[in-house]
Amino acid sequence: MDSSSRLRVAITPGNFQGKPHFLARKRGDNFNESVNNYVLSPRFGISTQIDEADIALFPFDLSDVLGRLDPSPDALTEVIDSNRKRGLRTACVMWHDYSQPLTIGQPQAIILRSSMVRGLNYTEEFPIPINFTSIDLSLYSEPDCVYSSRPRIGFMGSVPQIATPAQLQRPEYDTKNAFLGYEKSETLINPIVRTPINIGTVIRNRGLTTLRKSDIVDSDLVTRDAYFGFYSVDERAKMRLEYVDHMMRNDYIFCPRGAGNYSTRLFETVAAGRIPILIDTDLVMPFADVIPWQEIAVWVPISEMDRLDEHVLAFHARLGEGGFRALQTRLRNIFEMYLSRDGVDRYLESFLLERL
């Protein structure tokens, strides 16, 4: 992309507070959270003034701001309409598990979000990858391309117990982990963007049960007591190295959805050059115009989860040794081109230019 086709972006004005997303960063060391103290990420577009911009960028994560605007998003909608009168569309970002369509001023607003469900009626809402900002490629060796006719499937992560609403009401029930099969924590819910029931817990348990019982694939399954964020900083640093090592010693990685209809593990798997296994829960995949998701991952219909191992074995057999080696390299290249931090910024800049 030459400089003449770069996207000129202005941080949209407005009296808001919130948590910034990856396309914006705080100006200097000023801890005032107002919009005016945020600037464009230096890797995305050209930062400019509102009267010189192609598009306005709302700098805060929608899930945080909409919670603060309870019970109505009218204040945000007014800013989007004000930008419209200037001839500008407004780009917004939401990294959250919430999957229902939003109404905040589309079609003038463009919403980039992590969780969507195929078949719902979205207006100018588009899927984006998540967690690419924390993936350090220096931790991952090049794909070693070791091949065996019997595929090896890995999973390392938390596998919460599945609780029913009745169990959660019992005083003796352990609820220290807020992400059980059913949400209990009132603090995670606001009237506009609600934290969904974590049906991913059920999918994760069912898929791992299938893999443990299988006699046609090899499994390397390591379970944790809690989600990554519940551990201390020191524990997380050690666990990250263990996690990467675990990925690199396996051929395929089981990537079930969580509370949101996406998998953080998916993008880490692609970075490692390992082949993802996806349970199709009406997933809406990011950057699908340039990433051939159906070709580079094992897709298992949710109705056939009990045959997950058969789907992997059939995919592996179709690849053969040559195809297996080539796919590992292709996955790593796809990460670097489209799913790394620089790749995401390049794609989104071009994507938004096309929608002016």
Sequence and secondary structure as in RCSB ss.txt:
>XXXX:A:sequence
MDSSSRLRVAITPGNFQGKPHFLARKRGDNFNESVNNYVLSPRFGISTQIDEADIALFPFDLSDVLGRLDPSPDA
LTEVIDSNRKRGLRTACVMWHDYSQPLTIGQPQAIILRSSMVRGLNYTEEFPIPINFTSIDLSLYSEPDCVYSSR
PRIGFMGSVPQIATPAQLQRPEYDTKNAFLGYEKSETLINPIVRTPINIGTVIRNRGLTTLRKSDIVDSDLVTRD
AYFGFYSVDERAKMRLEYVDHMMRNDYIFCPRGAGNYSTRLFETVAAGRIPILIDTDLVMPFADVIPWQEIAVWV
PISEMDRLDEHVLAFHARLGEGGFRALQTRLRNIFEMYLSRDGVDRYLESFLLERL
>XXXX:A:secstr
  GGG  EEEE   S    B TTEEE TT    SGGGEEE TTSSEE  GGG SEEE  B HHHHHHHTTT  HH
HHHHHHHHHHTT EEEEEE SS  S   SSTTTEEEEES  BTTS  SSEEE   SGGG  GGGS        SS
 EEEEEEE      HHHHTSTTS   SS SSS   GGGB SSSB    THHHHHHHHHHHHHH SSSEEEEEEES
S GGGS HHHHHHHHHHHHHHHHT SEEE    SSSS HHHHHHHHTT EEEEEESSB  TTTTTS HHHHSEEE
EGGGGGGHHHHHHHHHHHHHHHHHHHHHHHHHHHIIIIISHHHHHHHHHHHHHTT 
